[in-house]
């Protein structure tokens, strides 16, 4: 496996103590949400650390970098929704004892961390399905990507001072698997209590 570049290790020394998925998730949770008040961003892991803010994509990149630093492959998973009605979500995948789990950066009570209990990536992706709904209760998740390796990029995605838009753009265009071919109209709406809980946020917008 391609090793984390030694030249960058000093700048990411905080990763050394984050030697388990749970510790990585705790660290990601403590970083305030990037509300992109000055325009859309896709910060590199180094910039996210420097700014001490991250949204879901930036958090996934940061977690993937941390997994790489600690000897795992940097992998992303894209959860795609109904176009124009909801936002996609991206998590960092990891594998432990032959099972898949995920680290997630979100401001809500749902779409969060997944323990490594899933035999396949599809199992893990589907665990998010019933948490993905609009305020009217309609469930919006439609497909998920194959594990997306960040080894396909030059190492400078770790420290770039420029937004790393190429990664989410190519992730969006990567191979995805449909959850259903059809039949979404017959699905039950989320319960009112689920909808209300889904409105809870960890970080308040300034």
C-alpha positions as CSV (number, residue, x, y, z in Angstrom):
1,X,0.0,0.0,0.0
2,X,1.2,3.5,-0.8
3,X,2.4,5.0,2.5
4,X,1.4,8.3,3.9
5,X,4.1,10.8,2.7
6,X,6.7,11.4,5.4
7,X,7.2,15.0,4.2
8,X,3.6,15.8,5.3
9,X,3.6,13.9,8.6
10,X,4.7,16.8,10.8
11,X,1.7,18.9,9.6
12,X,-0.7,16.1,10.5
13,X,0.9,15.0,13.8
14,X,-2.5,15.3,15.6
15,X,-3.4,12.1,13.6
16,X,-0.9,10.0,15.6
17,X,-3.1,9.7,18.6
18,X,-6.2,9.0,16.5
19,X,-5.5,5.3,16.1
20,X,-9.0,3.9,16.1
21,X,-12.2,4.7,14.1
22,X,-13.9,5.8,17.3
23,X,-11.2,8.3,18.1
24,X,-11.3,9.6,14.5
25,X,-15.0,10.1,14.8
26,X,-14.7,11.9,18.1
27,X,-12.1,14.2,16.7
28,X,-14.2,15.0,13.6
29,X,-17.3,15.6,15.8
30,X,-15.4,18.3,17.7
31,X,-14.7,20.3,14.6
32,X,-17.3,23.0,14.0
33,X,-19.4,22.8,10.9
34,X,-18.3,24.8,7.9
35,X,-21.4,26.8,7.0
36,X,-19.7,28.2,3.9
37,X,-20.8,31.7,4.7
38,X,-18.3,33.2,2.2
39,X,-19.2,30.8,-0.6
40,X,-18.9,27.1,-1.3
41,X,-15.6,25.3,-0.4
42,X,-13.9,22.0,-0.6
43,X,-10.9,22.4,1.7
44,X,-8.0,20.0,1.8
45,X,-7.5,18.1,5.1
46,X,-4.6,20.5,6.0
47,X,-6.8,23.6,5.3
48,X,-9.7,22.1,7.3
49,X,-7.4,21.6,10.3
50,X,-6.0,25.1,9.9
51,X,-9.5,26.6,9.7
52,X,-11.0,24.3,12.3
53,X,-14.2,23.9,10.3
54,X,-15.5,21.1,8.0
55,X,-18.7,20.2,6.2
56,X,-19.5,16.6,5.2
57,X,-17.1,16.3,2.2
58,X,-14.3,18.1,4.1
59,X,-14.8,15.9,7.1
60,X,-14.8,12.8,5.0
61,X,-11.5,13.8,3.4
62,X,-10.0,14.6,6.8
63,X,-11.1,11.3,8.2
64,X,-9.8,9.4,5.1
65,X,-6.4,11.2,5.5
66,X,-6.4,10.1,9.2
67,X,-7.1,6.5,8.2
68,X,-4.2,6.6,5.7
69,X,-1.8,8.1,8.3
70,X,-2.6,5.2,10.5
71,X,-2.2,2.5,7.9
72,X,-5.6,2.1,6.2
73,X,-6.6,3.0,2.7
74,X,-8.2,6.4,2.3
75,X,-11.7,5.5,0.9
76,X,-14.9,7.5,0.4
77,X,-18.5,6.5,0.0
78,X,-21.0,8.8,-1.8
79,X,-24.7,8.6,-0.8
80,X,-26.7,10.1,-3.7
81,X,-30.2,11.5,-3.4
82,X,-33.0,12.8,-5.6
83,X,-31.4,15.4,-7.7
84,X,-32.4,19.0,-6.8
85,X,-34.4,17.9,-3.7
86,X,-31.8,16.9,-1.2
87,X,-28.1,17.0,-0.6
88,X,-25.7,14.1,-1.2
89,X,-23.7,12.9,1.8
90,X,-20.1,11.6,1.8
91,X,-18.5,9.4,4.5
92,X,-15.0,7.9,5.0
93,X,-15.0,4.1,4.8
94,X,-12.9,1.8,6.9
95,X,-12.6,-1.9,7.5
96,X,-12.0,-3.6,10.8
97,X,-12.0,-7.4,11.4
98,X,-13.4,-7.9,7.9
99,X,-16.4,-5.7,8.4
100,X,-17.2,-2.2,7.0
101,X,-17.8,1.0,9.0
102,X,-17.9,4.7,8.3
103,X,-16.9,8.0,9.8
104,X,-19.3,10.8,9.1
105,X,-19.3,14.6,9.5
106,X,-22.8,15.9,9.8
107,X,-24.6,18.6,11.8
108,X,-27.7,16.5,12.4
109,X,-28.8,13.7,14.6
110,X,-28.9,11.3,11.7
111,X,-26.4,10.1,8.9
112,X,-23.7,9.7,11.5
113,X,-21.0,7.2,12.4
114,X,-21.4,3.5,11.6
115,X,-19.7,0.8,13.7
116,X,-17.8,-1.9,11.7
117,X,-20.5,-4.5,11.7
118,X,-21.5,-4.6,8.0
119,X,-20.4,-7.5,5.7
120,X,-20.6,-5.4,2.5
121,X,-20.5,-1.8,1.5
122,X,-24.1,-2.2,0.3
123,X,-25.2,-3.2,3.7
124,X,-23.5,-0.2,5.2
125,X,-25.0,2.2,2.6
126,X,-28.5,0.8,3.1
127,X,-28.2,1.5,6.8
128,X,-28.5,5.2,6.0
129,X,-31.6,4.8,3.8
130,X,-34.3,5.3,6.5
131,X,-32.5,8.3,7.9
132,X,-32.5,10.1,4.6
133,X,-35.7,12.1,4.3
134,X,-37.1,15.6,3.7
135,X,-39.2,17.6,6.2
136,X,-42.3,16.1,4.5
137,X,-41.2,12.6,5.3
138,X,-40.3,11.5,1.8
139,X,-37.2,9.3,1.7
140,X,-34.6,10.6,-0.8
141,X,-31.6,8.3,-0.9
142,X,-31.3,6.7,-4.4
143,X,-27.9,5.2,-4.9
144,X,-24.4,4.8,-3.4
145,X,-20.9,4.7,-4.9
146,X,-18.4,1.9,-5.0
147,X,-15.6,2.5,-2.5
148,X,-13.7,5.5,-4.0
149,X,-9.9,5.4,-3.4
150,X,-8.0,8.6,-2.9
151,X,-4.8,6.8,-4.0
152,X,-5.7,7.8,-7.6
153,X,-4.7,11.4,-6.8
154,X,-1.3,13.0,-6.2
155,X,-0.5,13.4,-2.6
156,X,-1.0,17.2,-2.7
157,X,-4.8,16.7,-2.1
158,X,-3.7,16.5,1.6
159,X,-2.2,20.0,1.8
160,X,-3.6,22.0,-1.1
161,X,-4.3,25.6,-0.4
162,X,-6.8,25.6,-3.2
163,X,-10.1,23.9,-3.0
164,X,-9.9,20.3,-4.1
165,X,-13.1,20.3,-6.2
166,X,-11.8,17.6,-8.5
167,X,-12.4,15.0,-5.9
168,X,-16.1,15.5,-5.2
169,X,-16.7,16.1,-8.9
170,X,-15.1,12.8,-9.9
171,X,-16.7,11.0,-6.9
172,X,-20.1,12.2,-8.2
173,X,-19.4,10.8,-11.6
174,X,-18.0,7.5,-10.3
175,X,-19.8,4.2,-10.5
176,X,-23.0,4.2,-8.4
177,X,-25.4,1.4,-7.5
178,X,-29.1,2.0,-7.5
179,X,-31.0,1.0,-4.3
180,X,-34.2,0.2,-6.3
181,X,-35.1,0.3,-9.9
182,X,-38.5,1.7,-9.1
183,X,-41.1,1.4,-6.3
184,X,-40.0,4.5,-4.3
185,X,-43.5,6.0,-4.5
186,X,-44.8,3.1,-2.4
187,X,-42.4,3.7,0.5
188,X,-43.7,4.7,3.9
189,X,-43.1,8.3,5.0
190,X,-40.8,9.0,7.9
191,X,-42.7,9.3,11.2
192,X,-43.3,12.8,12.6
193,X,-41.0,12.1,15.6
194,X,-38.2,11.1,13.2
195,X,-38.7,14.3,11.2
196,X,-38.6,16.4,14.4
197,X,-35.5,14.6,15.6
198,X,-33.9,15.1,12.2
199,X,-34.1,18.8,12.7
200,X,-31.8,18.8,15.7
201,X,-28.4,20.3,15.0
202,X,-25.1,20.1,16.8
203,X,-23.8,23.5,15.7
204,X,-25.9,26.6,15.3
205,X,-25.4,28.8,12.3
206,X,-23.9,32.1,13.2
